[in-house]
């Protein structure tokens, strides 16, 4: 009894609270002035659902040491190579695709609520209650479907091209559809050229796509359904003319678009600014030669003026786009600057797309240096924020950074471009993953080539590896910068990065790293030298691992390229710098030397003196087999260092001065062969090969030994 009373009171309190909230929500907050009690509430500010999160984000900023949030599922699975990043993101999206496929293929499984009580009739619904269109299975249309104009409206609004065409045909074509719907369908077909558009739902697919530039070729479908619908429309409205002309011009069916525009003008049908913008963008397909194209451009702009149409920012972009693809030269550059000045007089400031086309026109790869980028940045830096007007706006930053790297070769200008990109919400203008990668490729390249070493390393530490994974060519540029600065410690880290980034199979890159390690080894502290030796040993072992994989590989798989003889000699030079004869590094030295001896490497060493030094050091430390193997390799390859190295090594083995050893070497080889250690005998053979070009014959050695034994028996 008591519990029922308590529950009743609680319910009444909740009802009272709900009524209060409803009344407060329905009241209008005062806009200004003071209330009767002297309290002046502030004006209500409309807030979005993520405004608080954005405000908190601005207080923290971007953490370059953290991976992108989409990779935070498991810290052990965070990808650190371009291939793994792409595979990780697309795999997650493939899971969502699979779920949507099941939903669409088995829509009948998503029509009842399985959590309803058994005695209650199940409520039909689609994927959610209440119904959410985005999560609902898409309707399937076939020849047996019964459709109405509502289905056509649904397919047009959702940009379902194939379904729209099917429903249009099921309704009886042009005879069974109203003029208003035919116009809407015509606009849809012209915009997409009757091709199914990429779904905006698949963000990762669009992010990792590599569509950098539009294809400037006639791709309009002649005799398509759009042409049929336009022909069947009588009378043809201005909207129909605008749709068909813009569609043809967008897909570079320029001549037909121009004919229809002249037909509309002759009939007195008004055309929109968008139509003229589309025509301006494809003038290059109508005329040949810069002079004729310039005249056509000016006449089109005059037609706009005669029609009473006001140009907009897209008009300027269309003009500059056409001019930028016509070539270069002073005439076109002056025309472009004249257009920019005239549009500014009309109050139209150039957008990012317009500036992108100006950079393409003025900053040619092999043209004279032009500093127009500085003026562009000055204008953009003065604006409060950058607006997105056209899809090509995302080409500006990648092009500007490319100009800084290749055309101007100016790190200060590159820093201005990067600061502008990082300002406010401008980073959304970087484009997709492909453009982002190229942007940072240019930034890292110009920093390595033209920035002070401290500034270059600051960029490397900030960007790599979470924001940018360097490509092999950029990695080679980084290695060159570290080599010039003598940063041995960072070079050893570069080997770790090469492995993590998936570049370890790039033999040329690994050889470039070994060369840099050798060149700066002499100037390092002892602890850094030990790191360099460890890196060289790791490179050697990694090569052995690849060889083992090649032995068990499938015949269709490519064979890994082997290290060159120069790379192996660099490894030997680094690993032989040890003072302990019991060090395990000697085993690695012997392995590398065996690879050279067995011709498992390409070419010959560029520094044979490294092999000579190894032979002498090995002989002095009691590693006679290694010393003999080294001088034998020098002799077999015909290096001029072989004879001198053989004499010095033999002196170390016999513990005699070099003059004495040379005197001994003047004696017949057979007289010395019987009294030498096998390793010393091998060195003797190498000396004879280096001097005469022929090896000591085994018969000669055996004959001399037999004669020695016979003489000794006679004495007995």
Secondary structure, DSSP 8 states (H G I E B T S, - for coil): -HHHHHHHHHHHHHHHHHHHHHHHHHS----SS--TTS----------TTHHHHHHHHHH---TTS--GGGTT-GGG---SHHHHHHHHHHHHHHHHHHHHHHHHTGGGGSS-TTS-TTS-----SSSSS--GGGS------TT----HHHHHHHHHTT-HHHHHHHHHHTTGGGSS-HHHHHHHHHHHHHHTT-----TT-HHHHHT----S---S----TT-HHHHHHHH-SS--HHHHHHHHHHHHHTT-HHHHHHHHHHHHHTT----HHHHHHHHHTGGGT--SHHHHHHHHHHHHHHHHHTT----HHHHHHHHHHHHHS--SHHHHHHHHHHHHHHHHTT----HHHHHHHHHHH--TTS----HHHHHHHHHHTSSS----SGGGGHHHHHHHHIIIIII--HHHHHHHHHHHTSTTGGGGG-SHHHHHHHHHHHHHHHHHHS-HHHHHHHHHHHTTTT----HHHHHHHHHHHHHHT-HHHHHHHHHHHHHTT-TT-HHHHHHHHHHHHHHHTTS-HHHHHHHHHHHHHHHHHHHHHHHHHHTS-TTS------BHHHHHHHHHHHT--S-TT-THHHHHHHHHHHHHTT-SBS--S-HHHHHHHHHHHHHTT-HHHHHHHHHHHHHHT-THHHHHHHHHHHHHHT--HHHHHHHHTS-HHHHHTTS-HHHHHHHHHHHHHHHSS---HHHHHHHHHHHHHHHHHH-
